[in-house]
Amino acid sequence: MTQRYAIGPRETAASNTAELRENFLLENLFVAGAVELVYTHYDRMVVGGAVPTAGALELPCPENLKADYFLERRELGILNIGAAGIVTVDGQAYELGNQDCLYVGRGARQVTFASAEAAQPAKYYLLSTPAHASHPTARRTQAEATPVTMGDTATANQRTIYKYIYNEGLASCQLVMGLTKLHPGSVWNTMPAHTHDRRMEAYLYFDLPENQRVLHLMGQPQETRHLWVAEGQVILSPPWSVHAGCGTAGYTFIWGMGGENQEYTDMDAVAITDLR
């Protein structure tokens, strides 16, 4: 498990492209036959990917967690962006199709990831936050998620938001997790932009053609920066940073948050005319 340390707006404003990518972009989470984990110092969220092929993969407990098992003091959100698979939690199997979600509560001792077919592997995106309370392990399919359509074709940001782990959905301690799918012809996400000083956020961009990119905007509203993001890559967004993007083609993204609360609408809006 590698680490990403938190840096502030002053350091970010002075960073070049390589430094921005080193601090905020996770490029290689989905490796065939492996579990990859990154420990971030933004609300101590762990971001990961698991791609089981020939056999099942077990969620490890890295030494730097100083725990007997990964979920001893943590909770976990799993969202499958690949083919059908099975996640087993302490002997109980849960089938996850494409864009289905599983929440695993604090105290679960063993989590394994498998694909229904090795030739068409599942791709599990993992988000984990510290937990002070235990909630039941539960599955929510995309069909069971709570869709909300926002935006407009006139501003190229019409999108449907699917909420999985949040106050009215799968119960958690502090983790919030969902998915946003852009409608055909729309390329902008989360515009007008916002910050939420009480929570960090992680963005996974996927369903993006290999030769296309998303231009992700970050930084303080009056001092924005940008990163070019490819399929399957993740942006770490500090609480003080905007997080919006525009694609050269259509895409989908998963958002996940950890911090002070689970209120989806707890955000500080930024007018488009105030961005710099």
C-alpha positions in Angstrom: 0.0 0.0 0.0 1.5 3.3 -1.1 0.8 6.6 0.5 -0.2 10.1 -0.6 0.4 12.9 1.8 -2.0 15.9 2.1 -0.8 19.3 0.7 -2.4 22.7 1.0 -3.6 25.3 -1.5 -0.3 27.3 -1.3 1.8 24.3 -2.3 -0.7 23.4 -5.0 -0.7 26.9 -6.5 3.1 26.7 -6.9 3.2 23.1 -8.4 4.0 22.2 -11.9 2.2 19.6 -13.9 4.4 16.7 -12.7 4.0 17.7 -9.1 0.2 18.0 -9.5 0.0 14.5 -11.0 2.3 13.1 -8.3 0.1 14.5 -5.5 -3.4 14.2 -6.8 -3.6 11.6 -9.6 -3.7 7.8 -9.1 -2.8 6.2 -12.4 -2.6 2.5 -12.0 -5.2 1.1 -9.6 -6.5 -1.7 -11.8 -3.9 -4.4 -12.4 -4.9 -7.8 -13.6 -4.6 -10.4 -10.8 -3.8 -7.9 -8.1 -5.2 -5.7 -5.3 -3.7 -2.2 -5.4 -4.2 0.2 -2.4 -3.3 3.8 -1.8 -3.5 5.4 1.7 -4.3 9.0 1.5 -3.9 11.6 4.3 -7.1 13.3 3.3 -9.5 12.0 6.0 -7.3 8.8 5.9 -9.3 7.4 3.0 -7.9 4.3 1.3 -8.5 4.1 -2.4 -8.0 0.8 -4.3 -8.7 -1.5 -7.1 -9.0 -5.3 -7.4 -9.0 -7.2 -10.7 -9.4 -11.0 -10.0 -8.5 -13.2 -13.0 -7.5 -16.9 -12.6 -8.4 -17.0 -8.9 -9.9 -15.1 -6.1 -8.1 -12.2 -4.4 -8.2 -11.5 -0.7 -8.3 -8.0 0.7 -4.9 -7.7 2.5 -4.1 -5.9 5.7 -1.0 -3.8 5.1 1.4 -3.4 7.9 1.0 0.4 8.0 -2.6 0.1 9.1 -1.4 -1.4 12.4 -4.5 -3.6 12.6 -5.1 -7.4 12.9 -7.4 -7.2 9.8 -8.2 -4.5 7.2 -11.7 -3.7 8.6 -10.9 -3.8 12.3 -11.3 0.0 12.5 -12.6 0.7 9.0 -15.6 0.4 6.6 -15.4 -0.3 2.9 -17.4 0.6 -0.3 -17.0 -1.6 -3.4 -18.3 -0.7 -6.8 -17.8 -3.0 -9.8 -16.9 -1.3 -13.1 -16.1 -4.5 -14.9 -17.9 -7.8 -15.8 -19.9 -9.8 -13.3 -18.2 -10.9 -10.1 -18.6 -12.3 -6.6 -17.4 -10.6 -3.4 -17.4 -12.9 -0.3 -17.5 -11.4 3.2 -16.9 -13.8 6.1 -18.3 -16.7 4.0 -21.3 -14.8 2.6 -21.2 -14.4 -1.2 -22.6 -11.3 -2.9 -23.0 -11.2 -6.7 -22.1 -7.8 -8.2 -22.9 -6.9 -11.8 -21.5 -3.9 -13.6 -22.1 -0.8 -11.6 -23.5 -2.6 -8.6 -22.3 -1.6 -5.1 -21.5 -3.5 -1.9 -21.0 -1.9 1.5 -18.9 -3.8 4.1 -19.1 -2.7 7.7 -16.5 -2.4 10.4 -15.5 -5.8 11.9 -15.7 -8.0 8.8 -12.6 -10.2 9.0 -12.2 -11.6 5.5 -13.1 -10.1 2.1 -12.4 -11.9 -1.2 -12.9 -10.8 -4.8 -13.7 -13.1 -7.7 -14.8 -12.8 -11.3 -17.6 -14.9 -12.8 -15.3 -15.6 -15.8 -11.6 -15.1 -15.7 -11.5 -14.0 -19.4 -13.9 -11.2 -18.5 -12.8 -10.0 -15.1 -14.7 -7.9 -12.6 -13.0 -4.6 -11.8 -13.7 -3.6 -8.2 -13.2 0.0 -7.2 -12.5 0.3 -3.4 -13.0 3.2 -1.0 -12.4 2.8 2.7 -12.7 5.3 5.6 -12.1 4.9 9.3 -15.2 3.9 11.2 -16.3 4.3 14.8 -19.5 2.3 14.4 -20.5 -0.9 12.7 -23.2 -1.2 10.0 -24.5 -4.3 8.2 -22.8 -5.5 5.0 -25.4 -4.8 2.3 -25.6 -4.8 -1.5 -27.3 -2.2 -3.7 -27.6 -2.7 -7.5 -27.7 0.2 -9.9 -31.4 -0.6 -10.5 -31.9 -0.1 -6.7 -29.9 3.1 -6.5 -31.6 6.5 -6.3 -31.3 8.2 -9.7 -31.5 12.0 -9.9 -31.1 13.8 -13.3 -29.4 17.2 -13.3 -28.1 19.7 -15.8 -29.2 20.5 -19.4 -28.2 19.7 -22.9 -27.9 23.4 -23.6 -24.9 23.6 -21.2 -23.6 20.1 -22.1 -23.9 18.8 -18.5 -27.0 16.6 -18.5 -26.3 13.7 -16.2 -27.9 11.1 -14.0 -26.6 10.6 -10.4 -26.9 7.2 -8.7 -26.5 7.3 -4.9 -25.5 4.1 -3.2 -23.9 4.8 0.2 -25.5 7.8 1.8 -28.0 8.9 4.4 -31.1 7.5 2.7 -29.3 4.5 1.1 -26.8 2.0 2.4 -26.0 2.9 5.9 -22.4 3.7 6.8 -20.4 5.4 9.5 -18.9 8.3 7.3 -18.4 6.9 3.8 -20.5 8.4 1.0 -20.4 6.8 -2.5 -22.2 7.1 -5.8 -21.9 7.2 -9.6 -22.7 9.8 -12.2 -23.4 8.9 -15.8 -23.3 11.7 -18.5 -26.1 11.7 -21.1 -25.2 11.5 -24.8 -23.7 14.8 -26.0 -22.9 16.0 -22.5 -19.3 16.4 -21.4 -19.2 18.6 -18.3 -19.5 17.3 -14.8 -20.2 19.1 -11.5 -20.5 22.5 -13.1 -21.3 25.0 -11.6 -18.4 23.9 -9.3 -18.4 23.7 -5.5 -16.2 22.9 -2.6 -17.1 21.2 0.7 -14.8 22.1 3.5 -16.1 19.3 5.7 -15.2 16.4 3.4 -12.6 15.2 0.9 -13.6 13.5 -2.3 -12.1 10.9 -4.7 -13.1 10.8 -8.4 -12.7 7.7 -10.6 -13.2 8.4 -14.3 -14.2 5.4 -16.4 -16.2 4.3 -19.5 -13.8 6.7 -21.4 -12.4 5.6 -24.8 -8.7 4.8 -24.6 -7.7 7.7 -26.9 -9.9 10.3 -25.1 -9.3 12.3 -21.9 -11.1 14.2 -19.2 -9.8 17.7 -18.3 -10.2 17.7 -14.5 -10.3 21.1 -12.8 -9.0 21.5 -9.3 -7.6 24.0 -6.9 -9.1 26.9 -5.0 -11.9 28.6 -7.0 -9.8 31.7 -7.5 -6.6 29.7 -8.3 -7.6 26.7 -10.4 -5.3 24.1 -11.9 -6.0 21.2 -14.3 -5.1 17.6 -14.9 -5.6 15.4 -18.0 -7.1 12.1 -16.8 -7.4 8.8 -18.6 -9.7 5.8 -18.3 -9.6 4.1 -14.9 -7.6 6.9 -13.2 -8.5 8.6 -9.9 -8.3 12.2 -8.7 -7.9 13.0 -5.0 -9.8 16.2 -4.2 -9.0 18.0 -0.9 -11.8 19.8 0.9 -10.7 23.2 -0.2 -10.6 22.3 -3.9 -13.2 22.5 -6.6 -13.7 19.2 -8.5 -15.2 19.4 -12.0 -14.3 18.2 -15.4 -14.9 18.3 -19.2 -14.3 15.3 -21.4 -13.2 15.0 -25.0 -15.9 12.2 -25.2 -18.6 10.8 -22.9 -17.6 9.1 -19.6 -18.9 8.0 -16.2 -17.4 8.7 -12.9 -17.6 7.4 -9.3 -17.5 9.9 -6.4 -16.7 9.0 -2.9 -16.4 11.2 0.2 -15.3 10.9 3.8 -15.3 13.6 6.5 -17.6 15.4 9.0 -21.0 14.3 7.6 -22.9 12.4 5.1 -25.2 15.1 3.7 -25.0 14.9 0.0 -26.1 18.5 -0.4 -23.5 19.9 2.1 -21.5 22.0 -0.4 -20.3 25.5 -0.9 -21.3 26.6 -4.4 -19.0 28.7 -6.6 -20.5 30.8 -9.4 -19.0 30.2 -12.8 -18.2 33.9 -13.1 -16.1 33.7 -9.9 -13.8 30.9 -11.2 -10.2 32.0 -12.1 
